[in-house]
Amino acid sequence: MDDEYIAIGDIVGIFGNKGAVKVKSLTDNPGRFEQLKDVFLINKDKKIEKIEITQVNYRKNQVVLNIKEYNNISQAKSLIHCTIVVLRKDCPKLPKNSFYEFEIKDLNIYDTQDNYLGKVVDIYKTGSNDVYALDSEILLPATKEVIKEIDLKNKKIIVYLMEGLI
């Protein structure tokens, strides 16, 4: 996917018979769908199309969207496995020292002695804190005690490796 776009949801199924789709939210704030009108859709062929969300509802742990010009089951089925994206520049600003997952992934991790530990390849949600999974198979808790600096400009995270951490 182009770096210009940020995925916020995957269409996983249809809902009802009037073209609504079920979306697995990829954002920490599923309510953000209510604030969106024009978004983009990346289809199975990786083509990008602008769409308009006309209605947002919630069902169990999923977002249910009505999309303009998709008014029946067969049209809605064509959207399954598509990804809903927004422009990176349209992402809401976060408070200081808060970051989006897409900003953290692919950053290089170094300890306080400038030893390279690996690159962030995944982020696990544990409830109490996130855990950064590195390509070197190291898992690091994303806590204030461990993460000392996140430098987006230089694509670098500095961590303190307390005894027994790795």
Summary of the structure (lengths in Angstrom):
residues: 166
radius of gyration: 18.9
end to end distance: 32.8
largest distance: 59.6
contacts: 422
relative contact order: 0.16
helix: 11%
strand: 46%
